[in-house]
Amino acid sequence: MVRFKKRYFVVEFERAQHVNQSKEHFDLEPLNSKDIDIANAVKDKVQELHGDFGRASISVGFKVIYANTTTRLVIIRTRHGPHRLVASALPFVTKIRAEGVVGQLLYTGATIKHCQLFMVRRQTRQLEMAKKWLANKKMDQEKLKENIMDIRQIDPC
């Protein structure tokens, strides 16, 4: 039996209009997209950049495993060889559905567990920054913590 090595990407899709704002500003509005919308946007961009060869090579093991609309974090699974094609196309994904986004590749890992640990650490740092921002604003801290730390259990299938 031969096992296929896989690579997992943790990507954050921010709205294009919020990228130019300062880091202290938090966008708490959820992204209006589903797993299939994100997968189609990435596959289309790979086809645009790398042609039919790129689309065919990533289509076998490609899957959006986790997409959280509130935190806008996504975990994408792909096979080990063509993961370079996906990684090169991620910064060029500018639209998901009709919404302008900017994709940031945050982490590349070999296991889902390490990706989830990275996401928990990152969201904890985001929560600390949000609490500093919240000191200036009048907002419920528990609601903010619930929105930022919304990381559900990841199903590896």
Disulfide bonds with the S-S distance in Angstrom:
none
